[in-house]
C-alpha cells in the first residue's frame, strides 16, 4: 500500500477515534460550547434536557439565561478570569432551568486556544450532581440541627462524657460550675471524684450494670462538690454503641434538682413533725384515759369505804389515805401537761429518778386495791436504785405494769408482785413479775404490744397500756419483752440504755 494511502487511512482512523470519544462524551455529559464572548454556539441534548430550554432558545444566548443568582459576582468574575487566561476552571455551579427549578452541575470549562494562545471558544463539560447536592444540603441541615440541639443541651444541662472504662473525657461549663472543679481537674478522672458516699454499693453496681448492657439509666444522684457540699442531679446516662453493639462511651446528661430535694426534705420533715405531734396527742389521750383510771378508781373505793365506815377513827385514816392519792394525781396531771410541750422524744428532759420513791408513790395510788386483794408487794432496787430517764416515762411504765398485774390477778390466789432491778452487761434491767392469769405467748406473741390488743376479759381492758409502755421504752432506745405462762403469771423485762446525768 502506498505511503500516502497509509497516511490517509491513519488519519481517518484518528478522526473515527476522536468522533467516538466525542460521541461518548456527548452521551455521558452536559455539553455547551461558547465563543470567546461567551455566546452559546452549541449545546447537546443533555443540556437541553436539564435546562428545559430548546436548542433554538439557547443558541445565540450567553449563560446568564441559566444563571440562578446563587453565586456572588466575585465567584463568576473569578471563573471568567481563569478561562480568559487560557486555564481550565473546575467547580460546582447552581443553575436555573426554564421552569424556575434549580439544578447543580459539576463543571469543567476548557478554553480552546488559537495559534496566539488566546481562547477562541470554550467547551463546558458538566455532569448532573443535583441529587448529591440535595443529600449534602440535607446532611448539612441535619448537622446544623444537631449542632443547635447540642448547643441548647449544653447550655441547659450538666454534661459529662466518659469512655467505656468510666474515665471522664469531656465536661461542659455547667459541670464545672456545679462540681466546683475546673476542667483540668476532671478530665482523666472517673466519677468517684464527685461521689458523696450517699448511695449504696448495690445502687452504683446496678447503675453500671444497666449502662454496660447498652441500656439507658435514669435516676437521681447525690454528688459532692470540691468544697464538700452536696448537690442533687436528675441524671440520664446514655451509652453510645459501636458496630458490635458494645458501649464505647457514655454521655451523662444531668439537671440540678438540689433545691427541689431540699423542698422534699422540708415537706418530709413537716409531715414527720405533724405525724409526731399527732402521736403525742394520741399518747396524751391514752395516758389520760389509762394512767388516771387507777388513782381515780382508788379514790372512788376510798370514798365508798369512807361512806360505809361508822367508825370515826377509820374515817380519819381513810381521809389520810385519800390525800397522797390526790397528790399523785396532781403530779400526773402536771407531767401530762409538760408532755404536750415536748416536740421530740429526744428532747424530753431526763432526770435522776429514785426508783424506790417513784414506785412507792405509784403503789399508793393502788393502796385500796392492794389491801382489798390482800396483795403482797416486794421491791428490790439494791443493784440499781436510780435511773437517768424522763420521769413521766418511768412513772407511766411502772403504772401500766403494776396496773396490769392488779387488773389480771388470778381469782384462785392472792396477788404477789415483785419489782426489782439488776445490771446485765452494763445495762439496767427492770423486771415486774406477777402470779396472775398469764398470757398464752404461742397464740399472742406477735401482738403483745400492739394497740387495742387485750388477752383477758375485763371491763377496764382497753389495749393501750402495753402499747404505750413499749412506745415509751423504745423512744429512749430501750427494749421490752415478756415471759409468761397461762395461769402461772407474767414477767415483763425492760432493758434501759445507760444514760449519764
Secondary structure in CASP SS format (residue, H / E / C, confidence):
PFRMAT SS
TARGET T0000
AUTHOR 0000-0000-0000
METHOD secondary structure of the structure
MODEL  1
X C 1.00
X C 1.00
X H 1.00
X H 1.00
X H 1.00
X H 1.00
X H 1.00
X H 1.00
X H 1.00
X H 1.00
X H 1.00
X H 1.00
X H 1.00
X H 1.00
X H 1.00
X H 1.00
X H 1.00
X H 1.00
X H 1.00
X H 1.00
X H 1.00
X H 1.00
X H 1.00
X H 1.00
X H 1.00
X H 1.00
X H 1.00
X H 1.00
X C 1.00
X E 1.00
X E 1.00
X E 1.00
X E 1.00
X E 1.00
X E 1.00
X C 1.00
X C 1.00
X C 1.00
X C 1.00
X E 1.00
X E 1.00
X E 1.00
X E 1.00
X C 1.00
X H 1.00
X H 1.00
X H 1.00
X H 1.00
X H 1.00
X H 1.00
X H 1.00
X C 1.00
X C 1.00
X C 1.00
X H 1.00
X H 1.00
X H 1.00
X H 1.00
X C 1.00
X C 1.00
X C 1.00
X C 1.00
X H 1.00
X H 1.00
X H 1.00
X H 1.00
X E 1.00
X C 1.00
X C 1.00
X C 1.00
X C 1.00
X C 1.00
X H 1.00
X H 1.00
X H 1.00
X H 1.00
X H 1.00
X H 1.00
X H 1.00
X H 1.00
X H 1.00
X H 1.00
X H 1.00
X H 1.00
X C 1.00
X C 1.00
X C 1.00
X C 1.00
X E 1.00
X E 1.00
X E 1.00
X E 1.00
X E 1.00
X E 1.00
X E 1.00
X E 1.00
X C 1.00
X C 1.00
X C 1.00
X C 1.00
X C 1.00
X E 1.00
X E 1.00
X E 1.00
X E 1.00
X E 1.00
X E 1.00
X E 1.00
X E 1.00
X E 1.00
X E 1.00
X E 1.00
X E 1.00
X C 1.00
X C 1.00
X C 1.00
X C 1.00
X C 1.00
X E 1.00
X E 1.00
X E 1.00
X E 1.00
X E 1.00
X E 1.00
X E 1.00
X E 1.00
X E 1.00
X E 1.00
X C 1.00
X H 1.00
X H 1.00
X H 1.00
X H 1.00
X H 1.00
X H 1.00
X H 1.00
X H 1.00
X H 1.00
X H 1.00
X H 1.00
X H 1.00
X H 1.00
X H 1.00
X H 1.00
X H 1.00
X H 1.00
X H 1.00
X H 1.00
X H 1.00
X H 1.00
X H 1.00
X H 1.00
X H 1.00
X H 1.00
X H 1.00
X H 1.00
X C 1.00
X E 1.00
X E 1.00
X E 1.00
X E 1.00
X E 1.00
X E 1.00
X C 1.00
X C 1.00
X C 1.00
X C 1.00
X E 1.00
X E 1.00
X E 1.00
X E 1.00
X C 1.00
X H 1.00
X H 1.00
X H 1.00
X H 1.00
X H 1.00
X H 1.00
X H 1.00
X C 1.00
X C 1.00
X C 1.00
X H 1.00
X H 1.00
X H 1.00
X H 1.00
X C 1.00
X C 1.00
X C 1.00
X C 1.00
X H 1.00
X H 1.00
X H 1.00
X H 1.00
X E 1.00
X C 1.00
X C 1.00
X C 1.00
X C 1.00
X C 1.00
X H 1.00
X H 1.00
X H 1.00
X H 1.00
X H 1.00
X H 1.00
X H 1.00
X H 1.00
X H 1.00
X H 1.00
X H 1.00
X H 1.00
X C 1.00
X C 1.00
X C 1.00
X C 1.00
X E 1.00
X E 1.00
X E 1.00
X E 1.00
X E 1.00
X E 1.00
X E 1.00
X E 1.00
X C 1.00
X C 1.00
X C 1.00
X C 1.00
X C 1.00
X E 1.00
X E 1.00
X E 1.00
X E 1.00
X E 1.00
X E 1.00
X E 1.00
X E 1.00
X E 1.00
X E 1.00
X E 1.00
X E 1.00
X C 1.00
X C 1.00
X C 1.00
X C 1.00
X C 1.00
X E 1.00
X E 1.00
X E 1.00
X E 1.00
X E 1.00
X E 1.00
X E 1.00
X E 1.00
X E 1.00
X E 1.00
X C 1.00
X H 1.00
X H 1.00
X H 1.00
X H 1.00
X H 1.00
X H 1.00
X H 1.00
X H 1.00
X H 1.00
X H 1.00
X H 1.00
X H 1.00
X H 1.00
X H 1.00
X H 1.00
X H 1.00
X H 1.00
X H 1.00
X H 1.00
X H 1.00
X H 1.00
X H 1.00
X H 1.00
X H 1.00
X H 1.00
X H 1.00
X H 1.00
X H 1.00
X H 1.00
X H 1.00
X H 1.00
X H 1.00
X H 1.00
X H 1.00
X H 1.00
X H 1.00
X H 1.00
X H 1.00
X H 1.00
X H 1.00
X H 1.00
X H 1.00
X H 1.00
X H 1.00
X H 1.00
X H 1.00
X H 1.00
X H 1.00
X H 1.00
X H 1.00
X H 1.00
X C 1.00
X C 1.00
X C 1.00
X H 1.00
X H 1.00
X H 1.00
X H 1.00
X H 1.00
X H 1.00
X H 1.00
X H 1.00
X H 1.00
X H 1.00
X H 1.00
X H 1.00
X H 1.00
X H 1.00
X H 1.00
X H 1.00
X H 1.00
X H 1.00
X H 1.00
X H 1.00
X H 1.00
X H 1.00
X H 1.00
X H 1.00
X H 1.00
X H 1.00
X H 1.00
X H 1.00
X H 1.00
X C 1.00
X C 1.00
X C 1.00
X C 1.00
X H 1.00
X H 1.00
X H 1.00
X C 1.00
X C 1.00
X C 1.00
X E 1.00
X E 1.00
X E 1.00
X E 1.00
X H 1.00
X H 1.00
X H 1.00
X H 1.00
X H 1.00
X H 1.00
X H 1.00
X H 1.00
X H 1.00
X H 1.00
X H 1.00
X C 1.00
X H 1.00
X H 1.00
X H 1.00
X H 1.00
X H 1.00
X H 1.00
X C 1.00
X C 1.00
X C 1.00
X E 1.00
X E 1.00
X E 1.00
X E 1.00
X E 1.00
X C 1.00
X C 1.00
X C 1.00
X C 1.00
X C 1.00
X E 1.00
X E 1.00
X E 1.00
X E 1.00
X C 1.00
X H 1.00
X H 1.00
X H 1.00
X H 1.00
X H 1.00
X H 1.00
X H 1.00
X H 1.00
X H 1.00
X H 1.00
X H 1.00
X H 1.00
X H 1.00
X H 1.00
X H 1.00
X H 1.00
X H 1.00
X C 1.00
X C 1.00
X C 1.00
X C 1.00
X C 1.00
X C 1.00
X C 1.00
X C 1.00
X E 1.00
X E 1.00
X E 1.00
X E 1.00
X E 1.00
X E 1.00
X E 1.00
X E 1.00
X E 1.00
X C 1.00
X C 1.00
X E 1.00
X E 1.00
X E 1.00
X E 1.00
X E 1.00
X E 1.00
X E 1.00
X E 1.00
X C 1.00
X C 1.00
X C 1.00
X C 1.00
X C 1.00
X C 1.00
X H 1.00
X H 1.00
X H 1.00
X H 1.00
X C 1.00
X C 1.00
X C 1.00
X C 1.00
X C 1.00
X C 1.00
X C 1.00
X C 1.00
X C 1.00
X C 1.00
X C 1.00
X C 1.00
X C 1.00
X C 1.00
X C 1.00
X C 1.00
X C 1.00
X C 1.00
X C 1.00
X C 1.00
X H 1.00
X H 1.00
X H 1.00
X H 1.00
X H 1.00
X H 1.00
X H 1.00
X H 1.00
X H 1.00
X H 1.00
X H 1.00
X C 1.00
X C 1.00
X C 1.00
X E 1.00
X E 1.00
X E 1.00
X E 1.00
X E 1.00
X E 1.00
X E 1.00
X C 1.00
X C 1.00
X C 1.00
X E 1.00
X E 1.00
X E 1.00
X E 1.00
X E 1.00
X E 1.00
X E 1.00
X E 1.00
X C 1.00
X C 1.00
X C 1.00
X C 1.00
X C 1.00
END
